Amino acid sequence: MAAPMELFCWSGGWGLPSVDLDSLAVLTYTRFTGAPLKIHKTSNPWQSPSGTLPALRTSDGKVITVPHKIITHLRKEKYNADYDLSARQGADTLAFMSLLEEKLLPVLIHTFWIDAKNYVEVTRKWYAEAMPFPLNFFLPGRMQRQYMERLQLLCGEHKSENEEELEKELYQEARECLTLLSQRLGSQKFFFGDAPASLDAFVFSHLALLLQAKLPSGKLQAHLRGLHNLCAYCTHILNLYFPRDGDEVPLPRQTPAAPETEEEPYRRRTQILSVLAGLAAMVGYALLSGIVSIQRTSPARAPGTRALGLAEEDEED
């Protein structure tokens, strides 16, 4: 008997089954199709077979990490939400997917990862609290730099060199994109009628993050909340396909004190070693990234000896 497919994705928060856009899109598609997956929700990407999230381990042991490729594989396994679409609807799907990536995705990245107030009070706060030690000390910052690079690639065609003008242009295009999506959806349950398709999975993942997060700086969020059919659309999908999956990350459970057993000394030793290993990893990262530097100077009576120090290095992602 073949092994079950396994999906590794970011865990949930803000009333959503996942706080990550790509993870949310794949999760939603699997709910639409009823694909039999063993789902692992985690806030530690190192628990994924690829070291990234989302990731799909197929029944033959292969690992797929790109959302579009994950969905393509599920289609090959006969879990196809687009099976009944016409050629025209298939073309519309490609057009709207391109629109999401070009017009809406850049502003979502800016909203959650670049806007200083949102990043500090919402994004970094969630990841730092959800991630295990010592990942929470450095991984949110690394993710932010990766999203900055992704945003630069997405904005390559924009000519404006002024950052303020570029931001204004991006937000204007995103508002127009939301308005167009609202007009296209109209009063329908889904974009192609009464049954969801892959386009709905991606539209929902983009809109739900923006709608659900409590953003202190929410210029685009305010525009979305004014488009009532899109808000009702997100609520409908959440209630229908994720009725119990939108809880916040639970706090660590408190276990009652128990009498010490023969294994207790070994358990304590393991816990102490784990803490020491975490501290060593954090200090090592601080040294390598230049957060902390060590400088050794020679005694005053040996003027010919040069001081030794550790040069600062930028972390390579």
C-alpha positions as CSV (number, residue, x, y, z in Angstrom):
1,M,0.0,0.0,0.0
2,A,1.4,3.4,-1.0
3,A,2.3,5.9,1.7
4,P,-0.2,8.8,2.2
5,M,0.7,12.2,0.8
6,E,1.8,14.6,3.5
7,L,1.5,18.4,3.4
8,F,3.7,20.5,5.7
9,C,2.5,24.1,6.1
10,W,2.7,27.1,8.4
11,S,0.3,26.9,11.3
12,G,-2.7,29.1,11.8
13,G,-3.5,32.4,13.5
14,W,-5.6,35.6,13.0
15,G,-8.6,33.4,12.6
16,L,-7.1,31.6,9.6
17,P,-6.0,28.0,9.1
18,S,-2.5,29.3,8.1
19,V,-0.9,32.8,8.3
20,D,1.2,32.1,5.2
21,L,-0.2,33.0,1.8
22,D,1.3,30.1,-0.1
23,S,0.4,27.6,2.7
24,L,-3.2,29.0,2.8
25,A,-3.6,28.6,-1.0
26,V,-2.5,25.0,-1.0
27,L,-4.6,24.1,2.1
28,T,-7.7,25.7,0.5
29,Y,-7.2,23.8,-2.7
30,T,-6.9,20.5,-0.9
31,R,-10.2,21.2,1.0
32,F,-11.9,22.1,-2.3
33,T,-10.9,18.8,-3.8
34,G,-11.0,16.5,-0.8
35,A,-7.4,15.3,-1.4
36,P,-6.5,12.7,1.3
37,L,-3.5,14.3,2.9
38,K,-1.8,14.0,6.2
39,I,-1.4,17.6,7.2
40,H,1.4,18.8,9.4
41,K,0.9,22.4,10.6
42,T,4.0,23.8,12.2
43,S,5.8,27.0,13.0
44,N,9.2,25.4,12.5
45,P,10.2,25.1,8.8
46,W,13.1,22.8,9.8
47,Q,10.5,20.1,10.5
48,S,9.6,20.1,6.7
49,P,11.5,17.7,4.5
50,S,12.7,20.6,2.4
51,G,13.3,23.0,5.2
52,T,10.7,25.4,3.7
53,L,6.9,25.7,3.9
54,P,4.7,24.7,2.3
55,A,6.0,21.3,1.1
56,L,4.3,18.2,-0.2
57,R,5.8,14.8,0.3
58,T,4.2,12.6,-2.4
59,S,3.3,8.9,-2.0
60,D,6.5,7.9,-3.7
61,G,8.7,10.1,-1.4
62,K,9.3,13.1,-3.7
63,V,9.1,16.6,-2.1
64,I,7.5,19.5,-3.9
65,T,7.7,23.0,-2.6
66,V,6.2,25.5,-5.1
67,P,2.4,26.0,-4.6
68,H,1.6,25.8,-8.3
69,K,3.6,22.6,-8.7
70,I,1.9,21.1,-5.6
71,I,-1.5,21.8,-7.2
72,T,-0.3,20.4,-10.5
73,H,0.7,17.2,-8.8
74,L,-2.7,16.9,-7.0
75,R,-4.4,17.3,-10.4
76,K,-2.3,14.4,-11.7
77,E,-3.5,12.4,-8.8
78,K,-7.1,13.1,-9.9
79,Y,-7.8,15.8,-7.4
80,N,-8.7,18.5,-9.9
81,A,-10.9,21.5,-8.9
82,D,-10.8,22.8,-12.5
83,Y,-12.0,19.6,-14.1
84,D,-15.4,21.1,-15.2
85,L,-14.1,24.4,-16.4
86,S,-14.5,25.4,-20.1
87,A,-11.6,26.6,-22.2
88,R,-12.7,30.2,-21.7
89,Q,-12.8,29.8,-18.0
90,G,-9.4,28.2,-18.1
91,A,-8.1,31.2,-19.9
92,D,-9.8,33.5,-17.4
93,T,-8.1,31.6,-14.6
94,L,-4.6,32.2,-16.1
95,A,-5.4,35.9,-16.6
96,F,-6.6,36.5,-13.1
97,M,-3.7,34.5,-11.6
98,S,-1.3,36.8,-13.4
99,L,-3.3,39.8,-12.2
100,L,-3.0,38.6,-8.6
101,E,0.8,38.2,-8.9
102,E,1.5,41.5,-10.6
103,K,-0.9,43.8,-8.9
104,L,-2.0,42.4,-5.5
105,L,1.0,40.3,-4.3
106,P,3.5,43.2,-4.2
107,V,1.3,45.2,-1.9
108,L,0.6,42.2,0.3
109,I,4.3,41.7,0.7
110,H,4.7,45.5,1.4
111,T,1.9,45.5,3.9
112,F,3.1,42.5,6.0
113,W,6.8,42.6,5.6
114,I,8.0,46.1,4.6
115,D,5.6,48.5,6.4
116,A,7.5,49.0,9.6
117,K,4.5,49.3,11.9
118,N,2.7,46.2,10.6
119,Y,5.9,44.2,10.5
120,V,6.8,44.9,14.1
121,E,3.4,44.8,15.7
122,V,1.8,42.0,13.6
123,T,4.1,39.9,11.4
124,R,7.3,39.7,13.4
125,K,5.3,39.4,16.6
126,W,3.4,36.4,15.4
127,Y,6.4,34.5,14.0
128,A,8.6,35.3,17.0
129,E,6.0,34.0,19.4
130,A,5.1,31.0,17.4
131,M,8.6,29.8,16.4
132,P,10.7,27.7,18.8
133,F,13.9,28.9,20.4
134,P,16.4,29.8,18.9
135,L,14.7,30.2,15.5
136,N,12.6,33.0,16.7
137,F,15.7,35.2,17.2
138,F,16.8,35.2,13.6
139,L,14.4,33.5,11.2
140,P,11.8,36.4,11.0
141,G,14.5,38.8,10.0
142,R,15.8,36.4,7.4
143,M,12.3,35.9,6.0
144,Q,11.8,39.7,5.8
145,R,15.0,40.0,3.7
146,Q,13.8,37.2,1.4
147,Y,10.4,39.0,0.9
148,M,12.3,42.3,0.2
149,E,14.2,40.5,-2.6
150,R,10.9,39.0,-3.9
151,L,9.3,42.4,-3.9
152,Q,12.2,43.9,-5.9
153,L,11.8,41.2,-8.5
154,L,8.0,41.9,-8.7
155,C,8.5,45.6,-9.0
156,G,11.2,45.4,-11.7
157,E,9.0,46.9,-14.4
158,H,8.0,49.9,-12.4
159,K,9.9,53.0,-13.5
160,S,9.5,55.2,-10.5
161,E,12.8,55.7,-8.6
162,N,11.2,57.6,-5.7
163,E,10.2,55.1,-3.0
164,E,7.1,57.2,-2.0
165,E,5.9,57.5,-5.5
166,L,6.4,53.8,-6.2
167,E,4.5,52.8,-3.0
168,K,1.6,55.1,-4.1
169,E,1.6,53.5,-7.5
170,L,1.6,50.0,-6.2
171,Y,-1.3,50.7,-3.8
172,Q,-3.4,52.3,-6.5
173,E,-2.9,49.3,-8.8
174,A,-3.8,46.9,-5.9
175,R,-7.1,48.9,-5.2
176,E,-8.0,48.6,-8.8
177,C,-7.3,44.9,-8.7
178,L,-9.6,44.4,-5.8
179,T,-12.3,46.4,-7.4
180,L,-12.0,44.3,-10.6
181,L,-12.2,41.1,-8.6
182,S,-15.3,42.4,-6.8
183,Q,-17.0,43.2,-10.2
184,R,-16.0,39.8,-11.6
185,L,-17.4,37.9,-8.6
186,G,-20.6,39.8,-8.5
187,S,-23.3,37.9,-6.5
188,Q,-21.8,34.4,-7.3
189,K,-20.6,32.1,-4.5
190,F,-17.4,31.4,-6.4
191,F,-15.7,32.9,-9.5
192,F,-17.1,30.3,-11.8
193,G,-20.5,29.6,-10.2
194,D,-21.5,27.4,-7.4
195,A,-18.4,25.2,-7.3
196,P,-14.9,26.4,-6.2
197,A,-11.9,26.2,-8.6
198,S,-8.1,26.7,-8.2
199,L,-8.6,30.5,-8.9
200,D,-10.8,30.6,-5.8
201,A,-8.1,29.1,-3.7
202,F,-5.5,31.7,-4.7
203,V,-8.0,34.7,-4.5
204,F,-9.1,33.6,-1.1
205,S,-5.5,33.2,0.3
206,H,-4.7,36.7,-0.9
207,L,-7.9,38.3,0.4
208,A,-8.3,36.4,3.7
209,L,-4.8,37.4,5.0
210,L,-5.5,41.1,4.3
211,L,-9.0,40.9,5.7
212,Q,-8.3,39.0,9.0
213,A,-5.1,40.5,10.3
214,K,-5.4,43.3,12.8
215,L,-3.2,45.8,11.0
216,P,-2.2,49.1,12.6
217,S,-1.5,50.4,9.1
218,G,-4.2,49.1,6.8
219,K,-4.7,51.3,3.7
220,L,-5.5,48.5,1.4
221,Q,-7.4,46.6,4.1
222,A,-9.9,49.5,4.4
223,H,-10.6,49.4,0.7
224,L,-11.2,45.6,0.8
225,R,-13.6,46.0,3.7
226,G,-15.6,48.3,1.6
227,L,-16.1,45.6,-1.1
228,H,-18.8,43.7,0.7
229,N,-19.2,40.8,-1.7
230,L,-15.5,39.9,-1.4
231,C,-15.8,40.0,2.4
232,A,-18.8,37.7,2.3
233,Y,-16.9,35.5,-0.1
234,C,-14.0,35.0,2.3
235,T,-16.4,34.4,5.3
236,H,-18.3,31.8,3.2
237,I,-15.1,29.8,2.4
238,L,-13.9,30.0,6.0
239,N,-17.1,28.8,7.4
240,L,-17.7,26.1,4.8
241,Y,-14.2,24.6,4.5
242,F,-12.4,25.6,7.7
243,P,-15.0,25.6,10.4
244,R,-12.5,24.6,13.1
245,D,-9.1,25.4,11.6
246,G,-8.8,29.1,12.3
247,D,-7.7,29.1,15.9
248,E,-4.6,30.9,17.2
249,V,-1.5,28.9,17.9
250,P,-2.1,27.3,21.3
251,L,0.1,28.1,24.2
252,P,2.4,25.4,25.5
253,R,0.5,23.1,27.8
254,Q,1.4,23.1,31.5
255,T,1.9,19.6,32.8
256,P,1.3,18.8,36.4
257,A,4.3,18.0,38.6
258,A,4.8,14.2,38.9
259,P,7.0,12.2,41.2
260,E,10.5,11.7,40.0
261,T,11.1,8.4,38.3
262,E,14.2,6.6,37.3
263,E,14.1,8.3,33.9
264,E,13.8,11.8,35.4
265,P,17.5,12.5,35.7
266,Y,18.0,11.5,32.0
267,R,15.1,13.7,31.0
268,R,16.5,16.7,32.9
269,R,19.9,16.1,31.4
270,T,18.4,16.1,27.9
271,Q,16.5,19.3,28.6
272,I,19.7,21.0,29.8
273,L,21.6,19.8,26.8
274,S,18.9,21.1,24.5
275,V,19.0,24.6,26.2
276,L,22.8,24.7,25.9
277,A,22.6,23.7,22.2
278,G,20.1,26.4,21.6
279,L,22.3,29.0,23.3
280,A,25.3,27.9,21.3
281,A,23.3,28.2,18.1
282,M,22.1,31.7,19.0
283,V,25.6,32.9,20.0
284,G,27.1,31.3,16.8
285,Y,24.6,33.1,14.7
286,A,25.3,36.4,16.5
287,L,29.0,36.1,15.8
288,L,28.6,35.0,12.2
289,S,26.1,37.8,11.4
290,G,28.2,40.5,13.1
291,I,25.6,41.3,15.8
292,V,28.4,40.5,18.3
293,S,32.1,40.8,17.5
294,I,35.1,39.6,19.5
295,Q,38.2,41.7,19.6
296,R,41.5,40.8,21.3
297,T,44.1,43.4,21.8
298,S,47.8,42.8,22.6
299,P,49.3,44.0,25.9
300,A,50.7,47.6,25.9
301,R,54.3,46.4,26.2
302,A,54.2,44.5,22.9
303,P,53.5,47.3,20.4
304,G,54.5,45.3,17.4
305,T,51.6,42.9,17.7
306,R,48.5,43.7,15.8
307,A,45.0,43.4,17.4
308,L,43.0,40.4,16.2
309,G,39.2,40.6,15.7
310,L,36.4,39.0,13.9
311,A,35.2,40.8,10.8
312,E,31.5,41.4,10.3
313,E,29.8,39.4,7.6
314,D,26.3,39.7,6.2
315,E,24.3,36.5,6.5
316,E,23.8,34.7,3.2
317,D,20.3,33.4,2.7
